[in-house]
Amino acid sequence: MRDYKNILLVVDLSDDSQIIGERAKAIAACYQSEITLLHVVEYVPVEPMGEALLPTVQIEGELVERAKLRLAELAARLSLSNSRQVVETGGIKAEIIRAAQRLHSDLIVLGSRERHGLAILLNFTEDTILHAAPCDVLAVRLH
């Protein structure tokens, strides 16, 4: 088994991000790994409701800046302030795979929720990542 030297910690900036981050830190401690925190802003344009609506580029820029601040706060809570922090825009699944390739990640750590009913039939992010990732994937079970 190869060592994990470059861990990609994928977070959605919810309260569960702390739990996922702690798991990534535990693995990093075992292998003396570097952790990169990644958050993807998936911008969904809203219907124009009048001339007062901000331009799309400005809205996306504000979402990215807010995500950068929240990612830095999470990194500080996890004592990972010196780790690389990346905020990407685009499709969540594609950007996670792209970042893992670009950063030469050995392990992707992300959260996974239990699904029931019709949700079992839907293609969730962690399923796509599991099958498309260029490296190992750890899906942390969230309740």
C-alpha positions as CSV (number, residue, x, y, z in Angstrom):
1,M,0.0,0.0,0.0
2,R,1.3,3.4,-0.9
3,D,1.5,6.3,1.5
4,Y,-0.9,9.2,1.3
5,K,1.3,12.3,0.9
6,N,-1.2,14.7,-0.7
7,I,-4.7,14.6,0.8
8,L,-7.5,16.6,-0.8
9,L,-10.1,17.5,1.8
10,V,-13.4,18.4,0.1
11,V,-15.8,20.4,2.2
12,D,-19.2,22.0,1.6
13,L,-18.6,24.5,4.5
14,S,-21.6,23.0,6.5
15,D,-21.2,22.1,10.2
16,D,-20.2,18.6,9.1
17,S,-17.0,20.0,7.5
18,Q,-15.4,20.0,10.9
19,I,-16.0,16.2,11.3
20,I,-14.6,15.5,7.8
21,G,-11.6,17.7,8.4
22,E,-10.8,15.9,11.7
23,R,-10.8,12.6,9.9
24,A,-8.5,13.9,7.2
25,K,-6.1,15.3,9.9
26,A,-5.9,12.0,11.6
27,I,-4.9,10.3,8.4
28,A,-2.4,13.1,7.6
29,A,-0.8,12.6,11.0
30,C,-0.2,8.9,10.3
31,Y,1.5,9.6,6.9
32,Q,2.9,13.1,7.6
33,S,0.8,14.3,4.7
34,E,0.0,17.7,3.2
35,I,-3.7,18.6,3.2
36,T,-5.3,20.8,0.6
37,L,-8.8,22.1,1.5
38,L,-11.2,22.4,-1.4
39,H,-14.6,24.0,-1.7
40,V,-16.5,24.3,-5.0
41,V,-19.0,27.1,-5.6
42,E,-21.6,25.8,-7.9
43,Y,-23.3,29.0,-9.1
44,V,-26.9,28.6,-10.2
45,P,-28.1,31.8,-11.9
46,V,-31.4,33.2,-10.6
47,E,-34.3,34.5,-12.7
48,P,-33.9,38.2,-13.3
49,M,-36.5,40.0,-11.3
50,G,-35.8,43.5,-12.4
51,E,-33.0,45.8,-13.3
52,A,-31.6,45.9,-9.7
53,L,-30.2,42.3,-10.1
54,L,-26.4,42.3,-9.9
55,P,-24.5,41.1,-12.9
56,T,-23.8,37.3,-12.8
57,V,-20.1,37.8,-12.7
58,Q,-20.4,40.1,-9.6
59,I,-22.7,37.6,-7.8
60,E,-20.3,34.7,-8.5
61,G,-17.3,36.8,-7.3
62,E,-19.1,37.6,-4.1
63,L,-20.0,33.9,-3.6
64,V,-16.3,33.0,-4.1
65,E,-15.0,35.7,-1.7
66,R,-17.5,34.5,1.0
67,A,-16.4,30.9,0.4
68,K,-12.8,31.9,0.8
69,L,-13.5,33.6,4.1
70,R,-15.5,30.6,5.4
71,L,-12.8,28.1,4.2
72,A,-10.1,30.1,6.0
73,E,-12.2,30.1,9.2
74,L,-12.6,26.3,8.9
75,A,-8.9,25.9,8.3
76,A,-8.2,27.9,11.4
77,R,-10.6,25.8,13.5
78,L,-8.9,22.7,12.2
79,S,-5.4,24.2,12.9
80,L,-4.8,24.0,9.1
81,S,-4.3,27.7,8.4
82,N,-0.9,26.9,6.8
83,S,-2.5,24.4,4.4
84,R,-3.4,25.3,0.8
85,Q,-7.0,26.5,0.5
86,V,-8.7,26.3,-2.9
87,V,-12.1,27.6,-3.9
88,E,-13.2,26.6,-7.4
89,T,-16.3,27.4,-9.4
90,G,-18.2,25.1,-11.7
91,G,-19.7,21.7,-11.5
92,I,-18.9,20.1,-8.1
93,K,-18.1,16.6,-9.4
94,A,-15.9,17.7,-12.3
95,E,-14.0,20.3,-10.2
96,I,-13.2,17.8,-7.5
97,I,-11.8,15.4,-10.0
98,R,-9.9,18.2,-11.8
99,A,-8.4,19.4,-8.6
100,A,-7.3,15.9,-7.5
101,Q,-5.5,15.5,-10.8
102,R,-3.9,18.9,-10.8
103,L,-2.7,18.6,-7.2
104,H,-1.6,15.0,-7.6
105,S,-3.7,13.9,-4.7
106,D,-3.2,10.5,-3.3
107,L,-6.5,10.5,-1.3
108,I,-9.8,12.5,-1.5
109,V,-11.7,12.8,1.8
110,L,-15.3,13.9,1.6
111,G,-18.6,13.5,3.5
112,S,-21.3,11.0,2.7
113,R,-24.9,10.9,4.0
114,E,-27.1,7.8,4.3
115,R,-29.8,7.8,1.7
116,H,-33.4,6.4,1.8
117,G,-36.2,6.0,-0.6
118,L,-35.8,7.6,-4.0
119,A,-32.6,9.3,-3.0
120,I,-30.9,5.9,-3.5
121,L,-31.5,6.1,-7.2
122,L,-29.9,9.5,-7.6
123,N,-26.3,9.9,-8.6
124,F,-24.7,11.7,-5.7
125,T,-21.3,13.4,-5.7
126,E,-19.5,10.9,-3.6
127,D,-20.6,8.0,-5.9
128,T,-19.3,9.9,-9.0
129,I,-16.1,10.8,-7.3
130,L,-15.6,7.2,-6.1
131,H,-15.7,5.9,-9.7
132,A,-13.9,8.8,-11.5
133,A,-11.2,9.7,-9.0
134,P,-7.5,9.3,-10.0
135,C,-6.8,8.1,-6.4
136,D,-8.3,6.5,-3.3
137,V,-11.4,8.1,-1.8
138,L,-12.5,8.1,1.8
139,A,-16.2,8.9,2.2
140,V,-16.8,9.9,5.9
141,R,-20.2,8.7,7.1
142,L,-22.3,11.6,8.3
143,H,-25.5,11.2,10.2
